[in-house]
Amino acid sequence: MFLTFDADENGVLTREEHDLFDEARALDMAENGEGHGTGKRNPANGMLREVTDANGDGNVTREEFLDAVPAWFAGMDRNGDNVVTTEDFGRG
């Protein structure tokens, strides 16, 4: 996903690139549902800039993004089996 939105391929999502990423995620969630959890409990929040921008400079490096993946993945893997399947997305 990171590489899709890193338009200039410099290894950094600028504010503008991240805004496009956020818009695409919001559109996807509107069209396909938000999965499990709402508000702060929604695992999709693990990809928000305020979560992935570890140093708070407004840009997200590939390293910052990847460092946030384990927590994001764990939020989606509801049964803790280290695999995300459709079963992880029902009501819980």
N, C-alpha and C positions, 0 to 999 in steps of 0.2 A: 504494500500500500504506500509506504513512504516514497518509493521510487516513482510511483505514478504521479505524485503531486510535487516532486522536486523538479520543477520545470526546467531549471537551468543545470540540473544534474551536478550541483556543487556539494551535495551531502548535507544541505541545510534547508529546512523548510522555513522560509521567511514568513513574516506576518501575513503577507498577501497570499503566499502559497498555502499556509495553514488555514487561512480564511476559506479558500476554495475547498480544502480537505473537509473542514467543518460543514460547509454547505452541502457537499456531496454526502456526508454521513447523515446529516439531518434529512435530506431528501430520501435517502435509502431507508431510514427508519420510518419516515412518514408513509412510504410506499409499502414497506414490508413488515412493519411493526417494530416495536422497540425491544423485543425479546423479553427476558425476565427482569424484574426490578424497574422501579421508576425513580425519578429524582436522583438523589445521591447513590442509591443502590443499583442503578443501571450500570452494567459492566462497560457499556460504550463510553462512559465517562472516563475510563482509563486512557482514552486517546485524546482527551481534551488538552489544549495547549498548557493550561495551568498545571496539569499533571505531568506532561512530558517535557516541559521546559524547565529542566532541573536547575539551571542557573538564573532563571528569571529574566533573561535578556530579550525575550519576545521572539526569538528564533529557536527552532528545535533541530538539533543535529541528529544525524542518523544514529549516533551512539546514544544520545538521550532518549530517542524514540525506542530503540531496541532495549535499553535498560528498563523501560516501563512495561515491556511486553509480559514478563513473568507475572506481575500483579494483575494485569489486564486479563491474561489467560486464566489465572486462578479464579478470577471473578466470574468467568464464563463457565468454567469446569465445575459445575455445581456438585457433582458426586465425587470429585477428587480423584478420578481414575486417570488423570493426565491425558485425556482424550476429550475433545469437544464434539458432541454429536447433537442431533436434534432433541434427544432426551434431556439435554441440559437446558433447553429453552422453554419448557412448559411452565405451568404454574408451580410454584414451590413453596 
